[in-house]
Amino acid sequence: MCRACSHQNYRVKDAAEAMNIGQSTLQRWMRQYRGEQSGVTPKATAITEEHRRIQQLEAQVKQLKSDNDLLKKASAFFAMEMNVSNKSR
C-alpha cells in the first residue's frame, strides 16, 4: 500500500487503475511529491505550487542573465563604434 493512498486504503495498483494511469506513473508522481515535500526542486514540472513558483523564478533568472549578457555585448559594440567614429574625425 502506498503512503499517499493509505488514508483511503488504496493500494498503488488500485489507485492507478482508478485514475486510469500506469502504476509506474503513479509511483513516479509519489516519489516526486515526497521529494518536493522534503525540499527537492524537480527537473520535470513540479507538482506543488511552491516548487512550480521556484521553477518560474529560476526561468526568469535565466532569461534575465541572458538579457544582461546581450546588453553587455551591445554596449561593448556601440562603445567600439563610438571610438572608431571619434578617431576618424
C-alpha positions in Angstrom: 0.0 0.0 0.0 1.4 3.5 -0.8 1.7 6.1 1.9 -0.1 8.7 -0.1 -3.0 6.3 -0.6 -3.1 4.8 2.9 -5.6 7.2 4.3 -8.0 6.0 1.6 -6.9 2.3 2.0 -5.8 2.2 -1.7 -3.0 0.1 -3.0 -0.9 1.7 -5.7 -2.3 -0.7 -8.2 -5.9 0.2 -7.3 -5.3 3.9 -7.2 -3.6 3.8 -10.6 -6.5 1.8 -12.1 -9.0 4.2 -10.6 -7.2 7.2 -12.2 -6.7 5.2 -15.5 -2.9 5.7 -15.4 0.0 3.3 -15.2 1.2 2.1 -11.8 4.8 3.2 -12.6 3.4 6.7 -13.4 1.7 7.0 -10.0 4.8 5.7 -8.2 6.9 8.3 -10.1 4.4 11.1 -9.1 4.5 9.9 -5.5 8.4 9.9 -5.4 8.4 13.4 -6.9 5.8 14.7 -4.5 7.7 13.3 -1.5 10.9 14.8 -2.8 9.2 18.2 -3.2 7.8 17.9 0.3 11.4 17.4 1.5 12.7 20.5 -0.4 13.9 19.0 -3.7 13.0 21.0 -6.8 12.4 18.5 -9.6 13.8 18.8 -13.2 10.3 18.0 -14.5 7.3 20.2 -14.0 6.7 20.5 -10.2 3.7 19.1 -8.5 3.5 21.5 -5.6 2.7 25.2 -6.0 5.8 26.2 -4.1 8.1 24.3 -6.4 6.3 25.5 -9.5 7.0 29.1 -8.3 10.6 28.2 -7.8 10.8 26.8 -11.3 9.2 30.0 -12.7 11.7 32.2 -10.8 14.6 30.1 -12.0 13.4 30.5 -15.6 13.1 34.3 -15.0 16.6 34.4 -13.6 18.0 32.5 -16.6 16.2 34.9 -19.0 17.4 38.0 -17.2 21.0 36.7 -17.2 20.7 36.1 -20.9 19.3 39.6 -21.5 22.0 41.1 -19.4 24.7 39.3 -21.4 23.2 40.6 -24.6 23.1 44.2 -23.3 26.7 43.9 -22.2 27.7 42.8 -25.7 25.6 45.5 -27.3 27.2 48.2 -25.0 30.7 47.0 -25.9 29.8 47.0 -29.6 28.5 50.6 -29.5 31.4 51.7 -27.4 33.8 50.4 -30.1 31.7 52.1 -32.8 31.9 55.4 -31.0 35.7 55.1 -30.6 36.1 54.3 -34.2 34.0 57.3 -35.3 35.7 59.6 -32.9 39.2 58.6 -34.2 38.1 59.2 -37.8 37.3 62.8 -37.1 
